Each structure stands twice: as structure tokens, then as C-alpha cells.
């Protein structure tokens, strides 16, 4: 009987990570529309400001009790988060959206590799196999036919690869800090740090303040979704669930963001989902099943 609670908690945490991926997947539809009115870095500033303020209002008393280590760790996470988003959005200007989406997902493989290199915890072979299969699936989803090679890498590709590195490091640092800090406090502080960096950087990268963000109802709703759902709720789910799901497996669940992005784009933007893209979805689903089922089978055999 005692082992059932951790198992149930693990299942709920896995569902939470998949829900976060779905929320981020729908954000592709929102971002595609709002970028006509608001620059990429201004979007970062708005979404993290909204999320930080909402969470700060909810957990104001809890935030007042935050110690120096929580502020320090939250600031580190905020810096990593901002750099990942910054490099991804700027990199997208110089490369195709397909390459941008594919190269970002190098974090799926980098999480277990970095965890092994810096934490000394070697993941099972099935995690590496599942990560590779997941990346192959994302490649089928994101890259057009005949473009499976990374030949002709440009500065946008390099920036996007760097973005994947920061995403991987961010996931590992969240998992490490969650062991000693309150995940909610870490989330509020990292959002505030990322927002501050966005406000400082946006005028230099995107130009003047985007008035449409506070006057156009459609854009206001878009910023609200990005701030409340795609940032606050999704990241709270991620930070809480990482306490109960191994970081390598969590990266695989979070990689479903690309699958949901394609599905929602097909539904709401009427984009065509080819047989090749369906195959990509199937590969990622198989990868996640393999990473989830094989460890349990090995434990049963033992």
C-alpha cells in the first residue's frame, strides 16, 4: 500500500507536464497573431510581468518570507529563462520557423547528458533512445521534406542551438533548486527577473513601446493568455511537477509542445497536417511510452 501514493503522484505530475506542453502549444497560435503588433522581446516583458504580478498578489505573504537563497536562485532561473526566450525569438528572425522549432528541442537530449555530466547520475539507455526518437519525431513535424540536414547553418541556427542549451540548463537548475526551495517562490522571482530583463532589453531590440498592447482588445487578450496561461499556469505546473518526475523524462513530456503546436495550428490556423507530420507525432508518442513503460518493466523483472 505505501508505494501507491508516490506512483499516483508521479502520474499526476506527468499529466501536469503534458498539460503545460498543451498550453505552450496553443501559444504558437497566439504568438503568430500578436507578433504583427508587438515585438518579440516586448512580448517577453509583457508575459512575464503579467505572470509575476498575478502570482505575487496570490502569494504576497509567502513572498515576504522568502530568504536570500530563494531570491538568488530565482534570479538565476529568471536569467536562464530570459536568455532562452531571447535567443529563440531573435534566432527565428534569421532562420526558418521549422529549423527554429527543431533546433530548440536539442534540450531533450541535453537534459540527460548535462545531468549525467554535472550530477553524476547516468540515465538508463531507454532515456537516450527515447530522447533520440523524440527528436526524430520533432524533425518530421518541423522540417520540410528534403531538409533533414543541418547543412548551411547560419547565425539564426547558432542562436537557436544556444537557446536549447539554456532551456536544458534551466530545467536542471529548477529540479535542483526545487529540492531546497519553495517552487512557487522560485517561480514568482524568476518571472520578475525575466520581466525586468525584458523591459531593459526591448527598447534596444524592438524599438518604441507597442501602444497596441494596451489599446487593441485582441492584442490585450493575447498578452493575457501568454501571461496567465502560457507563463504563470504552465510554469507553475512545470516547477511543481519537476519535483516528482525525473528531469530527463520531464524534458520528453515538455517536448510535446511541438506536437500540440502543430495540432492547434492545424485546427485554428487551418494549416495542413501531412502524413509525414503525423508520423512525427507517432514517433514522439512512442518515445514517451518507451521512457515511461520500460523502467517499470525492469523494476518488475528485478
Buried (B, 14 or more C-beta within 10 A) or exposed (E): EEEEEEEEBBEEBBEBBBBBBBBBBBBBBBBBBBBEBBBBBBBBBBBBBBBBBBBBEEBEEBBEEBEEEBBEBBBBBBBBBBBBBBBBBBBBEBBBEBBBBBBBBBBBBBBBBBBBEEEEEEBBEBBBBBBEBBBBBBBBBBBEEEBEEEEEBEEBBBBBBBBBBBBBBBBBBBBBBBEEBBBBBBBBBBBBBBBBBBBEBBBEBBEEBBEBBEEBEEBBEBBBBBBBBBBBBBBBBBBBBBEBBBBBBBBBBBBBBBBBBBBBBEEBEEEEBEEEBEBBBEBBBBBBEBBBEBBEEEEEEE
